[in-house]
Amino acid sequence: MVDGTFSFVQIPMADLTVERTWDMAGMRGTGSHTVVADGVLVPAERVGALRLPPDLGAAQLFGICALAPVVGATFGALDVVTAMFASDRKPYMTSYSRMGESPGARQ
């Protein structure tokens, strides 16, 4: 809150520290650690009022807040899989020389 208004700020990651607080078995890859801004002074030009459109319904707000990161993560995963199939990586315990040759890996 800045002067009674919901606001957002832009802070470079170099000014923040990451506390490794997420040690859940099987969930380490989520990167759900705590980001800490300790003693960070944010210049006024990096602060903006959070103004949502007046006709924004609950479904759109849910889409922006919850589904957009999921879509972004999905595209990131697709990039990783595409790069894996483009590489010379050999599937584990098979006679195939590349991932792209393995029907099981493609499936």
Number of C-alpha atoms within 10 A of each C-alpha: 9 10 7 6 11 11 13 14 14 11 15 8 11 6 13 14 12 12 11 11 11 14 12 10 7 7 10 11 10 9 11 15 13 12 13 13 13 9 8 10 9 13 10 8 8 10 14 14 13 12 10 8 7 6 7 9 10 9 9 12 12 11 14 11 11 11 13 12 12 12 12 11 12 12 12 12 12 12 11 12 13 12 12 15 17 12 12 12 14 17 16 10 6 11 10 14 13 17 20 19 14 16 9 10 12 10 5
